[in-house]
Amino acid sequence: MGKHERGWVEATEKLTAQLANGAEPDADLEERGRPDLGEALADRLRSDFPDLTAVRHAGNSYDSLGDLIVESPDGETFVEAKFVASGGTRANLGQDTLTQFGLFEDATAWSDFREEIGFPEDREALLREFDGYPDDVRDCDWSYKSAVYDRAKHLKNVLDVSRGQNTGSRADEVLTDSDATEGEREAARIVNAILDLDREEKLAYFDHLREAEQNPRNVETFAHLIVCGYHTADALEAHFDDDLEEIKRLLEADAYRLYEVNRNSGTVSVENPSELLAGFDWRDTRVEIPEDGTSVSVVTGPPGDRRRVLNIAYNWKNKFQGIQTPSMNVFVPEA
């Protein structure tokens, strides 16, 4: 989360506390935050906690689990507030998160692994095979990342990939279209070759991870923090050394909630992490790595009753797979 976004989010959290308490909202917070979202969240908190006596902002640090603390005669409930653009993905994390946080103790980071096996050079060789780049794209220096991005963007333009359309699917359509030009076919062939290269590289990396030692406690901590709403590297780092048993205690005491506020519609949804994790037997918690596929899972439990906690997809966010912004998309499986 960037500095600007942290600013308006924190202001909106403070507005939420003021509005939930029935106080006059601070004019400066109204200017810096989103009063509409603060009101929506405050209304939901008042509805969910009809006996609340106060709502406190937990502060602008990561010292406490949760952004807001709801006080009621039954005790305190810690609330993590997320202001999201859309649902679906639980977290979008950096490409090296699993090695950065020690889930694998002796594994090479994904970014370093690609360099070691020559993935960037192989990708460049494929992009060079296209003859129809315009001069400004062809002349772009390969020492800049934009040389890759601009060439990939041009290939997508040649294929006429529509908004939201899968680039690989469009390439396949072009290759079966008898009216496609030779340039379109060449662009489609190169795109598919890069997609294949990316998949082969991911499978090779999974082979590497499969041989690495895992730290079950770090895997379990990671899973709990993700389910509790800690979806950035900064938030994970701030809480990763917290007492895992204390986190579990809050969940078991039903004292933690995750609220998601849609930034576009203002709708508010709530999750109870203790319900999501109900019945899990935290034995032999590991990252399960398939023989074929580009996703891994966090699983736990005794033999014969293994349960999936998280799904983690290795993904490239921009252009198409293998090109720009490698990351990890984290999902919580449907119950």
NUROFI-519063 format. One record per residue: x, y, z negated of N, C-alpha, C in turn. Coordinates in pm, whole numbers, padded with zeros to 5 digits, always signed. Layout:
N
XYZXYZXYZ...
This chain:
335
+00085-00118+00000+00000+00000+00000+00088+00123+00000+00066+00217+00092+00146+00336+00102+00114+00436-00009+00201+00537-00022+00186+00636-00128+00053+00709-00117+00013+00746+00006-00113+00818+00025-00231+00732-00018-00229+00605+00023-00341+00517-00011-00346+00493-00161-00231+00473-00225-00231+00457-00371-00294+00577-00438-00269+00697-00381-00321+00819-00441-00472+00824-00441-00534+00798-00325-00681+00808-00322-00745+00691-00395-00680+00576-00393-00735+00461-00466-00735+00488-00616-00624+00537-00668-00618+00566-00811-00720+00673-00850-00733+00776-00766-00832+00881-00794-00973+00824-00796-01001+00732-00704-01134+00671-00698-01159+00582-00819-01056+00512-00864-01070+00430-00986-01104+00518-01106-01035+00631-01118-01061+00722-01230-01201+00781-01219-01243+00814-01097-01380+00863-01077-01481+00758-01120-01453+00632-01086-01543+00523-01125-01563+00520-01275-01454+00532-01350-01464+00531-01496-01547+00648-01546-01523+00767-01492-01600+00883-01535-01748+00867-01504-01779+00822-01383-01919+00807-01343-01988+00697-01423-01918+00587-01447-01978+00478-01525-02006+00522-01668-01926+00615-01718-01945+00666-01854-02047+00779-01860-02099+00820-01744-02196+00929-01740-02134+01065-01757-02003+01076-01739-01933+01203-01754-01937+01283-01625-01913+01412-01638-01905+01498-01520-01775+01465-01446-01784+01430-01317-01662+01393-01245-01567+01510-01229-01439+01482-01239-01336+01584-01224-01329+01628-01078-01330+01760-01056-01332+01813-00919-01208+01773-00841-01093+01771-00908-00969+01732-00840-00975+01586-00795-01032+01499-00879-01045+01359-00841-01143+01343-00726-01249+01422-00726-01346+01416-00616-01280+01455-00484-01189+01551-00490-01120+01596-00368-01019+01492-00320-00949+01428-00413-00844+01333-00375-00896+01192-00351-01008+01158-00412-01059+01021-00402-01179+01009-00309-01251+00900-00325-01373+00873-00249-01490+00866-00347-01558+00978-00373-01668+00978-00470-01778+00879-00435-01802+00858-00305-01908+00765-00265-01875+00622-00309-01748+00584-00294-01708+00450-00335-01703+00439-00488-01660+00545-00553-01659+00545-00699-01798+00530-00756-01896+00599-00696-02034+00588-00742-02089+00448-00718-02056+00391-00602-02104+00255-00571-02050+00154-00671-01921+00166-00704-01862+00072-00799-01915+00097-00940-01930+00224-00977-01984+00255-01110-02125+00200-01126-02208+00215-01022-02344+00161-01027-02342+00010-01048-02251-00058-00978-02245-00203-00990-02198-00243-01130-02102-00171-01184-02054-00202-01319-02165-00183-01422-02242-00074-01407-02352-00051-01501-02457-00160-01489-02476-00210-01366-02573-00317-01345-02523-00449-01403-02396-00479-01382-02341-00606-01429-02314-00608-01579-02291-00490-01636-02264-00479-01780-02363-00379-01842-02490-00418-01854-02591-00323-01903-02564-00273-02044-02485-00346-02121-02455-00306-02259-02319-00237-02271-02260-00197-02159-02126-00138-02168-02128-00013-02254-02022+00004-02329-02010+00123-02414-01910+00222-02358-01818+00175-02275-01721+00265-02212-01648+00190-02101-01599+00268-02005-01511+00214-01901-01383+00298-01904-01269+00232-01916-01141+00301-01921-01059+00267-01798-00987+00369-01749-00889+00343-01644-00763+00289-01709-00709+00181-01653-00597+00112-01719-00465+00186-01703-00462+00290-01622-00338+00364-01602-00284+00342-01463-00182+00419-01428-00130+00415-01291-00007+00326-01279+00007+00232-01370+00119+00138-01361+00062-00002-01352+00152-00099-01345+00111-00239-01339+00125-00306-01477+00117-00223-01583+00139-00279-01716+00027-00372-01761-00091-00354-01704-00207-00432-01747-00266-00506-01630-00320-00624-01658-00401-00691-01557-00529-00611-01541-00563-00575-01418-00686-00500-01393-00661-00351-01385-00749-00283-01308-00742-00138-01293-00832-00067-01393-00942-00133-01429-01042-00076-01519-01068-00174-01632-01101-00121-01747-01136-00204-01863-01276-00167-01907-01367-00263-01902-01505-00241-01942-01521-00285-02086-01565-00193-02171-01588-00224-02312-01736-00248-02335-01767-00351-02410-01905-00384-02446-01905-00451-02582-02022-00470-02643-02025-00539-02773-01962-00678-02769-01957-00739-02650-01900-00873-02637-01748-00872-02625-01689-00752-02613-01544-00743-02599-01504-00668-02473-01382-00688-02429-01329-00619-02312-01327-00712-02191-01361-00656-02075-01349-00727-01949-01256-00647-01859-01155-00712-01806-01058-00647-01718-01108-00657-01574-01110-00544-01506-01165-00536-01370-01055-00494-01273-01031-00575-01173-00942-00539-01062-01031-00488-00949-01010-00364-00907-01091-00302-00802-01013-00301-00671-01073-00355-00566-01010-00356-00434-01100-00280-00337-01042-00187-00265-01116-00112-00164-01070-00163-00028-01157-00237+00038-01116-00315+00155-01189-00267+00280-01124-00288+00395-01186-00253+00523-01277-00364+00573-01245-00487+00539-01326-00601+00583-01297-00718+00490-01377-00821+00500-01358-00940+00418-01281-01046+00493-01279-01166+00437-01215-01278+00505-01080-01312+00446-00977-01237+00486-00842-01265+00438-00828-01219+00294-00782-01307+00207-00763-01268+00067-00644-01175+00053-00537-01202+00126-00419-01116+00117-00339-01127+00246-00276-01016+00283-00186-01015+00396-00050-00974+00342+00040-01070+00333+00167-01050+00265+00284-01055+00360+00398-01012+00312+00519-01013+00392+00561-01154+00430+00634-01163+00540+00670-01292+00598+00754-01381+00505+00828-01322+00414+00920-01399+00331+00869-01416+00187+00740-01398+00166+00686-01397+00030+00715-01525-00047+00698-01640+00016+00711-01767-00057+00854-01792-00106+00952-01747-00028+01090-01760-00075+01127-01644-00167+01074-01525-00141+01103-01408-00224+01064-01431-00369+00950-01499-00390+00901-01520-00527+00934-01659-00580+01025-01727-00515+01080-01849-00571+00989-01968-00571+00887-01971-00484+00806-02092-00473+00892-02204-00416+00983-02166-00325+01088-02256-00276+01220-02202-00328+01295-02284-00397+01412-02233-00468+01538-02231-00384+01548-02316-00284+01672-02323-00208+01645-02320-00058+01538-02251-00019+01501-02245+00123+01544-02112+00184+01570-02115+00312+01600-01994+00388+01472-01918+00414+01477-01786+00405+01360-01703+00435+01323-01720+00582+01194-01707+00611+01145-01724+00748+01217-01630+00844+01234-01503+00804+01300-01405+00892+01443-01448+00924+01515-01497+00824+01654-01541+00847+01658-01668+00930+01561-01757+00908+01558-01882+00982+01543-01856+01132+01458-01762+01169+01440-01732+01312+01570-01682+01373+01642-01600+01297+01770-01550+01347+01869-01665+01364+01871-01757+01268+01967-01867+01270+01947-01960+01389+01822-01981+01429+01796-02074+01539+01791-02005+01674+01812-01873+01676+01818-01801+01803+01683-01766+01863+01580-01758+01780+01447-01725+01832+01444-01591+01905+01502-01482+01850+01495-01354+01921+01557-01360+02061+01668-01431+02074+01734-01441+02204+01651-01522+02303+01590-01630+02255+01506-01711+02344+01383-01633+02389+01326-01556+02299+01211-01473+02334+01250-01366+02435+01365-01303+02415+01412-01201+02509+01432-01260+02648+01488-01380+02654+01512-01444+02784+01381-01467+02858+01277-01504+02787+01147-01525+02852+01088-01392+02899+01097-01289+02818+01043-01159+02858+01117-01102+02979+01245-01132+02992+01324-01082+03105+01281-01145+03238+01210-01258+03233+01175-01328+03356+01068-01256+03438+00997-01163+03377+00892-01092+03452+00954-00980+03534+00915-00972+03661+00976-00875+03752+00897-00746+03766+00774-00745+03715+00686-00633+03747+00674-00525+03644+00771-00511+03553+00762-00405+03454+00778-00268+03520+00704-00167+03474+00730-00031+03523+00867+00016+03474+00920+00119+03538+01057+00163+03509+01078+00198+03362+00981+00268+03300+01002+00311+03162+01009+00193+03066+00940+00083+03100+00946-00037+03017+01073-00115+03047+01105-00131+03176+01223-00208+03214+01351-00145+03160+01354-00012+03153+01476+00057+03112+01492+00068+02960+01394+00021+02885+01402+00030+02738+01517-00058+02687+01601+00000+02603+01720-00069+02551+01678-00185+02460+01736-00303+02485+01701-00421+02407+01746-00412+02262+01829-00314+02230+01871-00300+02091+01758-00244+02003+01652-00196+02067+01536-00145+01994+01423-00248+01997+01353-00261+01884+01241-00355+01879+01133-00320+01980+01122-00192+02013+01019-00150+02108+01039-00214+02245+01162-00259+02275+01185-00327+02403+01100-00453+02411+01090-00525+02301+01005-00644+02296+00859-00604+02296+00823-00509+02210+00682-00471+02195+00625-00417+02326+00701-00329+02393+00651-00267+02516+00635-00369+02628+00728-00461+02639+00716-00564+02742+00597-00657+02715+00579-00694+02589+00464-00779+02555+00333-00706+02580+00330-00578+02547+00209-00499+02573+00179-00493+02722+00284-00478+02803+00262-00473+02948+00208-00606+03000+00261-00717+02949+00210-00847+02991+00062-00861+02957+00022-00813+02840-00119-00817+02803-00202-00731+02897-00148-00616+02935-00220-00530+03029-00236-00596+03165-00131-00664+03211-00140-00736+03339-00248-00842+03332-00260-00909+03218-00361-01013+03201-00500-00956+03175-00507-00825+03148-00635-00759+03118-00702-00826+02998-00625-00837+02890-00679-00896+02767-00773-00795+02703-00897-00833+02683-00996-00742+02626-00980-00735+02475-01036-00631+02416-01024-00611+02271-01084-00730+02196-01007-00786+02105-01054-00899+02026-01035-01034+02092-00993-01034+02218-00975-01161+02289-00840-01223+02255-00837-01354+02241-00712-01424+02216-00625-01421+02341-00502-01375+02326-00414-01358+02442-00385-01492+02510-00363-01596+02432-00337-01728+02490-00455-01780+02569-00577-01759+02518-00697-01802+02590-00709-01728+02722-00679-01598+02720-00686-01521+02844-00579-01568+02943-00461-01601+02894-00356-01652+02984-00401-01782+03050-00466-01868+02974-00517-01994+03031-00622-01968+03137-00708-01868+03113-00810-01833+03213-00745-01790+03344-00642-01707+03332-00574-01657+03452-00511-01771+03530-00451-01865+03460-00383-01976+03528-00480-02069+03601-00607-02067+03563-00706-02150+03632-00792-02070+03729-00762-01941+03743-00838-01853+03831-00773-01852+03969-00845-01902+04069-00789-01908+04205-00766-01770+04265-00832-01669+04209-00817-01533+04262-00708-01453+04191-00643-01512+04092-00539-01440+04018-00419-01413+04109-00358-01297+04090-00240-01262+04169-00118-01337+04116-00011-01336+04195+00112-01402+04152+00168-01335+04027+00156-01201+04021+00204-01129+03903+00126-01167+03778-00005-01182+03792-00088-01223+03678-00051-01363+03632-00028-01452+03727+00010-01589+03692+00146-01593+03621+00238-01511+03671+00370-01507+03608+00360-01454+03465+00279-01349+03446+00260-01295+03312+00198-01399+03220+00100-01473+03271+00034-01576+03191+00131-01687+03154+00215-01726+03248+00312-01832+03221+00410-01790+03112+00457-01665+03117+00553-01617+03018+00488-01606+02881+00365-01554+02877+00293-01545+02749+00280-01684+02686+00236-01781+02764+00221-01916+02711+00354-01976+02664+00460-01944+02737+00592-01994+02698+00636-01935+02563+00605-01806+02541+00639-01743+02413+00554-01802+02301+00426-01826+02329+00339-01889+02229+00391-02027+02191+00435-02103+02291+00491-02236+02264+00620-02225+02183+00704-02128+02220+00829-02107+02147+00802-02074+02001+00703-01987+01978+00669-01949+01842+00619-02069+01761+00533-02149+01823+00481-02267+01752+00595-02365+01718+00684-02386+01813+00797-02477+01788+00885-02425+01674+00905-02293+01673+00987-02233+01566+00920-02250+01431+00788-02229+01424+00717-02245+01296+00724-02390+01248+00706-02484+01340+00713-02625+01301+00852-02661+01250+00955-02604+01315+01092-02629+01269+01112-02570+01129+01054-02452+01106+01067-02391+00973+00995-02475+00868+00880-02529+00904+00809-02615+00809+00890-02741+00776+00960-02794+00876+01050-02907+00849+01155-02867+00745+01206-02745+00761+01306-02693+00666+01246-02679+00526+01125-02622+00517+01061-02605+00387+01032-02739+00321+00997-02838+00402+00962-02969+00348+01080-03032+00274+01200-02996+00314+01320-03051+00251+01364-02972+00128+01301-02857+00105+01345-02768-00002+01281-02805-00136+01349-02769-00244+01294-02786-00379+01189-02678-00405+01081-02718-00472+00978-02623-00509+00979-02601-00660+00930-02482-00700+00916-02449-00841+00767-02449-00874+00714-02558-00933+00570-02568-00955+00511-02453-01036+00586-02404-01135+00532-02294-01216+00519-02167-01133+00617-02139-01048+00607-02022-00962+00492-02037-00862+00471-02157-00813+00359-02182-00722+00228-02155-00794+00217-02204-00917+00094-02186-00995+00071-02038-01029+00179-01968-01066+00167-01825-01096+00121-01748-00973+00181-01777-00859+00143-01713-00733-00005-01734-00706-00053-01857-00720-00193-01887-00692-00286-01809-00785-00253-01804-00914-00338-01732-01009-00342-01583-00976-00227-01524-00945-00224-01381-00917-00300-01347-00790-00289-01430-00687-00364-01405-00564-00513-01411-00591-00558-01514-00661-00701-01527-00691-00749-01410-00778-00660-01357-00862-00697-01244-00948-00693-01110-00875-00651-01109-00750-00658-00986-00672-00528-00912-00653-00415-00974-00685-00286-00908-00668-00230-00944-00531-00252-00854-00436-00235-00887-00295-00125-00808-00226-00037-00744-00302+00077-00675-00243+00204-00724-00311+00315-00704-00244+00443-00747-00302+00471-00673-00432+00438-00542-00437+00461-00465-00560+00380-00521-00676+00252-00552-00650+00166-00604-00757+00212-00742-00802+00248-00826-00706+00297-00959-00743+00425-00949-00825+00516-00863-00781+00643-00850-00852+00623-00798-00994+00528-00703-01009+00505-00645-01141+00450-00747-01240+00373-00844-01191+00307-00938-01281+00364-01079-01277+00462-01103-01191+00507-01241-01173+00572-01299-01299+00629-01212-01380+00693-01260-01503+00599-01256-01623+00471-01218-01599+00374-01222-01708+00359-01365-01758+00314-01377-01881+00290-01509-01939+00174-01574-01865+00202-01680-01793+00097-01749-01717-00015-01796-01809+00020-01836-01929-00083-01884-02023-00176-01770-02065-00123-01646-02071-00208-01532-02105-00306-01504-01991-00258-01515-01867-00348-01498-01753-00458-01603-01758-00421-01726-01785-00520-01833-01794-00619-01807-01908-00568-01752-02019-00655-01726-02133-00763-01625-02097-00723-01518-02025-00821-01418-01982-00927-01480-01893-00883-01567-01803-00978-01630-01712-01071-01724-01788-01014-01804-01876-01096-01900-01951-01193-01829-02046-01156-01709-02093-01244-01632-02181-01347-01553-02102-01349-01571-01969-01443-01500-01883-01425-01349-01898-01300-01304-01908-01270-01164-01936-01203-01094-01820-01225-01143-01699-01159-01084-01582-01253-01092-01462-01262-00985-01385-01345-00982-01265-01269-00913-01152-01299-00954-01031-01244-00891-00911-01360-00830-00833-01358-00697-00818-01462-00626-00743-01402-00576-00612-01471-00604-00502-01429-00555-00371-01533-00457-00319-01485-00337-00284-01572-00232-00233-01536-00209-00087-01634-00227+00002-01610-00207+00144-01597-00057+00172-01484-00017+00226-01459+00126+00249-01552+00185+00353-01606+00102+00442-01691+00153+00549-01838+00159+00508-01887+00054+00444-02029+00047+00411-02060+00085+00267-01960+00080+00179-01984+00108+00039-02045-00008-00039-02062-00122+00026-02117-00238-00043-02013-00295-00140-02062-00350-00249-01974-00401-00354-02002-00549-00375-01897-00629-00373-01909-00771-00405-01820-00801-00524-01854-00905-00596-01778-00938-00716-01744-01086-00717-01625-01116-00763-01582-01254-00780-01536-01274-00923-01566-01390-00974-01517-01429-01105-01408-01533-01084-01281-01493-01097-01173-01589-01071-01182-01715-01154-01237-01704-01275-01248-01824-01358-01341-01925-01295-01443-01878-01220-01532-01970-01151-01464-02031-01030-01383-01949-00959-01311-02002-00843-01214-02112-00883-01158-02101-01003-01057-02197-01049-01114-02299-01147-01245-02299-01164-01307-02389-01262-01281-02535-01224-01242-02612-01321-01224-02755-01300-01090-02795-01241-01003-02697-01215-00872-02732-01161-00784-02792-01270-00722-02901-01237-00627-02967-01327-00487-02932-01277-00420-02839-01347-00295-02784-01296-00178-02878-01324-00181-02990-01252-00070-03085-01257-00011-03098-01118+00122-03102-01112+00191-03120-00984+00144-03018-00882+00148-02890-00921+00109-02782-00830+00220-02760-00728+00184-02767-00601+00285-02761-00496+00230-02691-00373+00324-02651-00286+00288-02608-00151+00289-02731-00062+00175-02761-00006+00161-02878+00082+00186-02834+00226+00276-02902+00293+00319-02862+00427+00280-02971+00526+00194-02940+00623+00149-03042+00717+00257-03078+00818+00243-03194+00877+00336-03236+00982+00313-03157+01111+00189-03113+01132+00156-03042+01255+00061-02929+01220+00097-02807+01253+00014-02693+01219+00100-02576+01176+00040-02458+01169+00114-02337+01135+00063-02275+01005-00001-02356+00921-00049-02311+00791-00003-02410+00684+00012-02359+00563+00042-02444+00448-00067-02421+00344-00069-02503+00240-00171-02490+00136-00106-02505-00001-00163-02434-00099-00129-02460-00238-00229-02561-00291-00180-02673-00341-00267-02779-00393-00224-02815-00534-00317-02870-00610-00286-02909-00747-00375-03024-00789-00339-03088-00899-00421-03195-00952-00353-03329-00947-00409-03426-01017-00350-03560-01022-00371-03635-00892-00296-03740-00866-00317-03821-00746-00462-03870-00739-00518-03862-00620-00656-03904-00601-00756-03793-00623-00712-03681-00682-00803-03568-00704-00730-03438-00677-00657-03434-00566-00584-03314-00528-00683-03210-00477-00668-03085-00521-00758-02978-00480-00679-02864-00420-00736-02805-00316-00670-02695-00247-00708-02563-00313-00607-02484-00349-00629-02355-00414-00624-02242-00313-00525-02245-00224-00505-02140-00125-00466-02202+00008-00504-02135+00116-00452-02164+00249-00365-02045+00291-00249-02073+00349-00155-01967+00387-00114-01988+00532-00149-01892+00617-00118-01901+00760+00001-01812+00793+00099-01868+00860+00212-01790+00912+00166-01727+01044+00174-01594+01051+00104-01522+01156+00184-01400+01200+00161-01359+01326+00214-01232+01377+00094-01141+01401+00095-01023+01338-00026-00940+01335-00052-00865+01465+00053-00832+01540+00035-00741+01653+00082-00803+01785+00022-00756+01893+00044-00803+02030-00006-00946+02045+00080-01044+02024+00037-01183+02018+00141-01262+01940+00115-01389+01915+00203-01468+01829+00346-01471+01885+00442-01444+01795+00581-01444+01834+00637-01308+01871+00555-01202+01861+00600-01072+01911+00624-00969+01801+00524-00936+01721+00537-00819+01634+00469-00842+01499+00534-00796+01393+00483-00795+01256+00452-00934+01202+00554-01016+01181+00532-01146+01118+00484-01128+00975+00388-01210+00935+00329-01195+00802+00269-01327+00759+00210-01326+00640+00138-01442+00589-00003-01399+00553-00103-01465+00610-00242-01443+00573-00282-01548+00471-00337-01503+00360-00374-01594+00251-00525-01597+00237-00581-01716+00232-00725-01736+00220-00754-01824+00099-00867-01797+00035-00917-01887-00069-01021-01977-00004-01002-02108-00006-01098-02199+00058-01237-02183-00001-01337-02205+00083-01474-02202+00033-01494-02315-00066-01566-02284-00171-01592-02386-00273-01681-02496-00217
